[in-house]
C-alpha cells in the first residue's frame, strides 16, 4: 500500500503502520509504502473503527509502479494501465482521475500536471465520453473511493492505484473574520466527524481565546460559552451568540443535569493533563454529546499517546466508541479526536 500524509511526518506515518503489522518498503516526501499481506481489505473495511490510521490522509490500495523517461512515455503507459483495468467497468457519472506528487522535489508537481494533460488527451481519443466524466479533484469525505489515482514519487516513476481510502483530511478555506489559524482545524474536524454545529445547539469552548473555534460554531447559529482568561478577537469579539467568561477551562463544570451539544478543547498543555482534567470528566460525566479535542504531542511520544487513546480501557473506547483520531491537514505537532458520547 501507499500511505500519504503530511510532509515531515513520514516517521510517524511509517511507525503507525508498523504498529499494525505493515512494514515499510519505501518513503519520500509525504509518503510511505508498506507491505500489506492480507491487510488491504481489512484496513478499508474498518475505516470507522477507533484503530484506523491517524497519520495517513489517503491510503492507495495495491499501487502499481509505472516508469517512463518522458511525459509522453509515462502518459502512454498510464493509459495502457487504465484501459486494462477498465474493461469490465461502467462509467455512469463523474469519476476521480487524480494526479499528485511527492513533496520536496522542485518541479515534480509540474511534471505530474504535464503527464495528467497528456494522459487526458490520449484518453479522449480512446474513450471520449469517459474522459469527459473525469474529475481532477480528490473526493471529499472519508472511506473507500474508486477511480484512477496517480502519485509521482520522482520524475520517472509514479504509483498508480484504482482504489483509495480517504481519512477525511483536507485543506480548508480561511475566513477573514476568523481570529486565528486554529479556526481551520475545527472546520476540517467537522468533515472527519461527519457533522457540524447547528443553529440553536449549545457549544462549550474550553480554552477559547482568541476565539477561532467559538466563531466557527457561532457563524452556524450555535450558542457558545467561551471559557478563557485571555481576550477574544476578530469575529468572536462581542459576537451576539458567544458568551465569554474569563475563567480557567480546567475548573469549569456544567450545572447538574446540563448537557452541551458540543465540547471543544484545544488547550496548549501536556496531553495527559488535558486527558485527565478535561476529557475524562466530560466524557465520563456525559456532559456533552459530541466533542472536538486536540492533543499536543510536541513533548511526548506521539505513537505512545496514540496507543493510549486507542486502548480498550481508554475513556474514548469506553464512553465514545467510534472516536476518530486524525492528524489533520491543518494540524502540526498534535492530533485531533472527534466523536459522539454514548448515552
VENWO-V874523 format. One record per residue. N is the residue number from 0. RES is the residue in three letters. OMEGA is omega in whole degrees, -180 to 180 (NA if undefined). Layout:
# VENWO-V874523
N:RES:OMEGA, N:RES:OMEGA
This chain:
# VENWO-V874523
0:UNK:173, 1:UNK:178, 2:UNK:179, 3:UNK:179, 4:UNK:180, 5:UNK:173, 6:UNK:-179, 7:UNK:-180, 8:UNK:-178, 9:UNK:179, 10:UNK:180, 11:UNK:176, 12:UNK:180, 13:UNK:-179, 14:UNK:178, 15:UNK:178, 16:UNK:180, 17:UNK:179, 18:UNK:178, 19:UNK:179, 20:UNK:-179, 21:UNK:-176, 22:UNK:-180, 23:UNK:176, 24:UNK:178, 25:UNK:179, 26:UNK:175, 27:UNK:-177, 28:UNK:178, 29:UNK:180, 30:UNK:176, 31:UNK:171, 32:UNK:-179, 33:UNK:171, 34:UNK:-175, 35:UNK:179, 36:UNK:178, 37:UNK:-173, 38:UNK:-174, 39:UNK:-178, 40:UNK:-179, 41:UNK:-180, 42:UNK:179, 43:UNK:-176, 44:UNK:-174, 45:UNK:-176, 46:UNK:-175, 47:UNK:-178, 48:UNK:180, 49:UNK:-177, 50:UNK:-179, 51:UNK:-171, 52:UNK:-180, 53:UNK:-171, 54:UNK:177, 55:UNK:175, 56:UNK:179, 57:UNK:-178, 58:UNK:-179, 59:UNK:-178, 60:UNK:175, 61:UNK:-179, 62:UNK:178, 63:UNK:180, 64:UNK:176, 65:UNK:-177, 66:UNK:177, 67:UNK:-178, 68:UNK:-176, 69:UNK:178, 70:UNK:-177, 71:UNK:178, 72:UNK:179, 73:UNK:-180, 74:UNK:180, 75:UNK:180, 76:UNK:175, 77:UNK:178, 78:UNK:178, 79:UNK:-180, 80:UNK:180, 81:UNK:-178, 82:UNK:-179, 83:UNK:-178, 84:UNK:-174, 85:UNK:-175, 86:UNK:-176, 87:UNK:-176, 88:UNK:174, 89:UNK:-180, 90:UNK:-176, 91:UNK:-178, 92:UNK:-179, 93:UNK:179, 94:UNK:-176, 95:UNK:173, 96:UNK:-165, 97:UNK:175, 98:UNK:179, 99:UNK:-176, 100:UNK:177, 101:UNK:178, 102:UNK:171, 103:UNK:179, 104:UNK:-177, 105:UNK:177, 106:UNK:-178, 107:UNK:177, 108:UNK:178, 109:UNK:177, 110:UNK:179, 111:UNK:179, 112:UNK:-180, 113:UNK:178, 114:UNK:179, 115:UNK:179, 116:UNK:-180, 117:UNK:178, 118:UNK:-180, 119:UNK:179, 120:UNK:178, 121:UNK:-179, 122:UNK:178, 123:UNK:-178, 124:UNK:-177, 125:UNK:-176, 126:UNK:-173, 127:UNK:-179, 128:UNK:179, 129:UNK:179, 130:UNK:-179, 131:UNK:-179, 132:UNK:-176, 133:UNK:177, 134:UNK:-179, 135:UNK:-175, 136:UNK:173, 137:UNK:-180, 138:UNK:175, 139:UNK:178, 140:UNK:-179, 141:UNK:-179, 142:UNK:-175, 143:UNK:179, 144:UNK:175, 145:UNK:180, 146:UNK:178, 147:UNK:-171, 148:UNK:-175, 149:UNK:-179, 150:UNK:-180, 151:UNK:178, 152:UNK:167, 153:UNK:-171, 154:UNK:-178, 155:UNK:-172, 156:UNK:177, 157:UNK:175, 158:UNK:-175, 159:UNK:-178, 160:UNK:175, 161:UNK:-177, 162:UNK:180, 163:UNK:172, 164:UNK:-177, 165:UNK:178, 166:UNK:179, 167:UNK:180, 168:UNK:175, 169:UNK:179, 170:UNK:-177, 171:UNK:177, 172:UNK:-180, 173:UNK:177, 174:UNK:-177, 175:UNK:179, 176:UNK:-180, 177:UNK:-174, 178:UNK:-178, 179:UNK:177, 180:UNK:-180, 181:UNK:176, 182:UNK:-177, 183:UNK:-178, 184:UNK:-178, 185:UNK:175, 186:UNK:178, 187:UNK:-178, 188:UNK:178, 189:UNK:-179, 190:UNK:178, 191:UNK:179, 192:UNK:-179, 193:UNK:174, 194:UNK:-177, 195:UNK:178, 196:UNK:-178, 197:UNK:180, 198:UNK:178, 199:UNK:178, 200:UNK:-178, 201:UNK:180, 202:UNK:171, 203:UNK:-177, 204:UNK:-176, 205:UNK:-174, 206:UNK:-166, 207:UNK:-171, 208:UNK:3, 209:UNK:169, 210:UNK:-179, 211:UNK:-179, 212:UNK:178, 213:UNK:179, 214:UNK:180, 215:UNK:180, 216:UNK:-177, 217:UNK:-180, 218:UNK:176, 219:UNK:178, 220:UNK:178, 221:UNK:175, 222:UNK:-171, 223:UNK:168, 224:UNK:-176, 225:UNK:-177, 226:UNK:176, 227:UNK:176, 228:UNK:178, 229:UNK:-177, 230:UNK:170, 231:UNK:-176, 232:UNK:174, 233:UNK:-178, 234:UNK:179, 235:UNK:-177, 236:UNK:178, 237:UNK:175, 238:UNK:-175, 239:UNK:-179, 240:UNK:-179, 241:UNK:172, 242:UNK:-179, 243:UNK:174, 244:UNK:176, 245:UNK:-176, 246:UNK:178, 247:UNK:-178, 248:UNK:-178, 249:UNK:-174, 250:UNK:-176, 251:UNK:175, 252:UNK:179, 253:UNK:175, 254:UNK:179, 255:UNK:179, 256:UNK:-179, 257:UNK:179, 258:UNK:179, 259:UNK:174, 260:UNK:-179, 261:UNK:168, 262:UNK:175, 263:UNK:178, 264:UNK:176, 265:UNK:-176, 266:UNK:177, 267:UNK:-176, 268:UNK:176, 269:UNK:-176, 270:UNK:180, 271:UNK:175, 272:UNK:178, 273:UNK:179, 274:UNK:-174, 275:UNK:-170, 276:UNK:-179, 277:UNK:-171, 278:UNK:-177, 279:UNK:178, 280:UNK:-178, 281:UNK:-178, 282:UNK:179, 283:UNK:-179, 284:UNK:-178, 285:UNK:-176, 286:UNK:178, 287:UNK:178, 288:UNK:-179, 289:UNK:-178, 290:UNK:168, 291:UNK:-175, 292:UNK:174, 293:UNK:176, 294:UNK:180, 295:UNK:-178, 296:UNK:-177, 297:UNK:-176, 298:UNK:178, 299:UNK:177, 300:UNK:-175, 301:UNK:-179, 302:UNK:175, 303:UNK:177, 304:UNK:178, 305:UNK:178, 306:UNK:-180, 307:UNK:-176, 308:UNK:179, 309:UNK:-175, 310:UNK:-180, 311:UNK:-178, 312:UNK:-177, 313:UNK:-179, 314:UNK:178, 315:UNK:-180, 316:UNK:-176, 317:UNK:-171, 318:UNK:-179, 319:UNK:179, 320:UNK:-175, 321:UNK:176, 322:UNK:177, 323:UNK:179, 324:UNK:-176, 325:UNK:164, 326:UNK:-172, 327:UNK:174, 328:UNK:-177, 329:UNK:174, 330:UNK:172, 331:UNK:179, 332:UNK:-175, 333:UNK:167, 334:UNK:-171, 335:UNK:177, 336:UNK:178, 337:UNK:180, 338:UNK:178, 339:UNK:-176, 340:UNK:-180, 341:UNK:176, 342:UNK:NA
